[in-house]
Amino acid sequence: MRPFRRSILFATAALLICGAAPAFAKPWTELTAGQREALAPLAKEWDALPEKKQHYYLNLARRYPSLTVAGKQRLHERLDYWSKLTPEQREQARQKYKAFKKVPADQREQVKKMVRDREAQKSASSGVPPAAPAPK
């Protein structure tokens, strides 16, 4: 066995024997106050999230203090919106995002404008004011 593989094997075994918990899988109550503030929209579902998702969101929380007030608000709105979607709706959103990324950059603005216009028409007919566009 190669020395590198052997050291990986021994390190893994040591972690298992010591009962070390993964670095990022933390219950909500063990997050710092700053992490809880950044991830507040996910509070109810945090403990049920897979470790990989917790890791992703903790990295996001690390950047939270450097955001502007508007950026923090937008992050909370998006996390809140995302947390309310069903798994099927999340998958549809991912597919739409992938498709949108394939649209040439010069045409993306046209697509965004078309979507904003469509949303404005829907909100005008329902009496609900349209959402403010995201800053560029």
C-alpha positions in Angstrom: 0.0 0.0 0.0 1.3 3.4 -0.9 2.3 5.7 2.1 -0.3 8.4 1.1 -3.1 5.9 0.9 -2.0 4.4 4.2 -2.0 7.8 5.9 -5.5 8.6 4.5 -6.7 5.2 5.8 -5.2 5.8 9.3 -6.6 9.3 9.5 -10.1 8.1 8.5 -9.9 5.3 11.0 -8.8 7.7 13.8 -11.8 10.0 13.1 -14.2 7.1 13.2 -12.7 5.7 16.4 -12.8 9.1 18.1 -16.4 9.7 17.0 -15.5 13.0 15.4 -18.5 14.7 13.9 -18.2 16.2 10.4 -16.9 19.8 10.4 -20.0 21.3 8.9 -22.9 19.1 10.1 -24.1 21.3 13.0 -27.5 21.6 14.7 -29.1 25.0 14.4 -28.4 25.7 18.1 -24.6 25.3 17.6 -24.3 27.9 14.8 -22.9 31.3 15.7 -25.2 34.3 16.1 -23.8 35.6 12.8 -24.5 32.3 11.0 -28.0 32.2 12.4 -28.7 35.8 11.3 -27.5 35.1 7.8 -29.4 31.8 7.5 -32.5 32.8 9.4 -34.9 31.8 6.6 -33.6 28.2 6.9 -34.0 27.9 10.7 -37.0 25.5 10.6 -35.4 23.1 8.1 -31.7 23.5 9.1 -31.4 20.3 11.1 -32.9 18.2 8.4 -30.6 19.5 5.6 -28.0 17.1 4.3 -24.4 17.9 5.3 -23.5 19.0 1.8 -26.3 21.6 1.8 -25.3 22.8 5.3 -21.7 23.2 4.1 -23.0 25.3 1.1 -25.1 27.5 3.3 -22.3 28.0 5.9 -20.0 29.2 3.2 -22.7 31.6 2.1 -23.1 32.8 5.7 -19.3 33.5 5.8 -19.7 36.1 3.1 -22.9 37.6 4.6 -21.2 40.3 6.8 -19.6 41.8 3.6 -22.9 42.3 1.9 -24.7 45.6 1.7 -28.0 46.0 3.6 -29.8 45.6 0.2 -27.7 42.5 -0.5 -28.6 41.0 2.9 -32.2 41.6 2.3 -32.1 40.1 -1.1 -30.3 37.0 0.2 -33.0 36.5 2.9 -35.8 36.9 0.4 -34.2 34.4 -1.9 -33.5 31.9 0.9 -37.0 32.3 2.1 -38.5 31.8 -1.4 -36.2 28.8 -2.0 -37.0 27.1 1.3 -40.8 27.2 0.5 -40.4 25.4 -2.9 -41.1 21.7 -3.2 -38.3 19.4 -4.4 -40.0 19.3 -7.8 -40.2 23.1 -8.0 -36.5 23.3 -7.1 -35.5 20.9 -9.8 -37.6 22.9 -12.3 -35.8 26.1 -11.2 -32.4 24.4 -11.6 -33.3 23.2 -15.1 -34.5 26.8 -16.1 -31.2 28.2 -14.7 -29.2 25.7 -16.8 -31.1 26.6 -19.9 -30.8 30.3 -19.3 -27.0 29.9 -18.9 -26.9 28.4 -22.4 -28.5 31.6 -23.9 -25.8 33.8 -25.4 -24.9 36.7 -23.1 -26.2 39.4 -25.6 -29.6 37.8 -25.6 -30.0 37.3 -21.8 -31.0 40.9 -21.3 -33.8 40.5 -23.9 -35.0 37.3 -22.1 -34.9 39.1 -18.7 -36.9 42.0 -20.1 -39.4 39.7 -21.6 -39.9 37.9 -18.2 -40.2 41.2 -16.3 -42.8 42.5 -18.8 -44.8 39.2 -18.5 -44.7 39.5 -14.7 -45.8 43.1 -14.9 -48.7 42.1 -17.0 -49.7 39.4 -14.6 -49.5 41.7 -11.6 -51.4 44.4 -13.4 -54.3 42.0 -14.0 -54.2 40.7 -10.5 -53.8 44.1 -8.8 -50.5 43.1 -7.1 -47.6 45.5 -7.7 -44.6 43.9 -9.5 -41.5 43.0 -7.7 -38.6 45.4 -7.9 -35.9 44.2 -10.4 -32.7 42.9 -9.0 -29.9 45.4 -9.1 -27.3 44.8 -11.8 
